[in-house]
Amino acid sequence: MIFEIKAIDGHVLYNGEGHDLREVLQAAVDEGFDLSGANLADAELTGVDLERALLSRASFARASLSNVNFESADLRDADFAHARLDGANFQEADLSRALLVRASARGANFEEARLVKADLSQLSAPGANFEEADLSETILEGAHLDRGNFEEANLRSARAAGAAFSRANFEKANLEATDLAGADLSGANLEKCDLRGARLWSARLLGANLERCDLRSADLTDANLTEANLERCDIEGARMQGARLDSANIEGMRGTAAYQPTPVGPYR
């Protein structure tokens, strides 16, 4: 059966014979065809190997892409809105400015992927791996990323207000100037994070580990740090008015906050 892969504007990028679109797409990628701008919206592509595929500006809106291998693929400006990406592999892929709005990516792998200025708002990706990924200036507002791994990831200036990161791992991550207002970071590991100038207004940090974090000039106004570990943190110039520190560990915490937390104690 002959299948055509068309661009969003309707012109044919590739045609080939196969049992289904998955087989034809696989052949196009294996042959090194440039499929930039391909229209693959609503396609059933589960399990296809698209390693190193050239798919910038492609539309995968609402497509079924579970367990697809996108390793090292060019996916700049691609549209994955409402797509199913559970278990997909994006290791070292370039997703700069890509749209993953309301997509599902449970357990997906984004290790060392480039997601600069991508829109991941309301993405559902619990347990996803973003280790060493570049998420600078990325939109993560309202995303569900509980138990995610962001170790050594770069989230500088990302917008993650209201996102869910409970029990996520951010060890040694760059969160400088990141907007985490109202985010849920309960039980998260933020050891050795750079949180300089981060906005954590009304954030939930119950039981979070912030040992040796750099919180200089961060805004923790009304944040809930109950039972959090702030051992050896630097809070110089931080705004902590209304922050709750019930039973928090502040041993070795240094610096003077611009606005002090509400005295609710006891501290450890």
C-alpha positions, 0 to 999 in steps of 0.5 A: 500500500502506498503512503504519502508523508505530506507537509503541513502546507500539503506538498508531498515530502515522501511516499513509499510502500508499506503495511502502514504509515509507521513502516513508511515513516521508518523507511524515510528516516532510515534513508535520511530524508528531511521531513521538516514540517511533516504533518503527522497529527493524529498518527499512530506511531507507537514504537517507531525508531526515529533516531536522528530524524529531521523533523523540525516544525513537524506536527505530532498533535494528538499523535500516539507516540508511546515508546518512540525513539527520538534520540538525537532527533531534530525536533525544533519547533515541533508540535506535540500538543495533546500527544501521547509520549509515554515511555518515549526516548528524547535523549540528546534530542533538540526540542527547542521551542517545541510545544508539548502542551497537555501532552502525556509523557509518563516515564519519558526520557529527556536526558541531555535534551535541549528544550530551550524556550519549549512550552511544556505547560500542563504536561503530564510526565510523572517519573520522567527523566530530565537529567542534564537537560537544558530547560532554560526559559522553558514554560512548565506552568501547571505541569505534573512532574512528580518524582521527575529527575532533574539532576544537574538540569538547567532551568534558568529563567524557566516559568514553572508557577503552579507546577507539581514537583513533589519528590522530584530530584533537583540535585545540583540543578540550575534554578536561577531566576526560575518562577516556582510561585505556588509550585509543589516541591514537597519532599523534593531533593534540591541539594546544592541547587542554584536558586538565586533570585528564584521566585518561590512565593507561596511554594510548598516545600514541606519536608524538602531537602535544600541542604547547601542551596544558594537562595540569595535574593530568592523570594520565599514570601509565604512559602511553606518550609515545614520540616524542610532541611535548610542546613548550610543554605545561603539566604543573603537578601532572600525575602522570607516574610510569612514563610513557615519554618515549623520544625525546619533544620536551619543548622549552619544557615548563613546570610541575612534575609531581606525580610525575616520569616514569621516566627512559628518555630520551633526550629532545629 
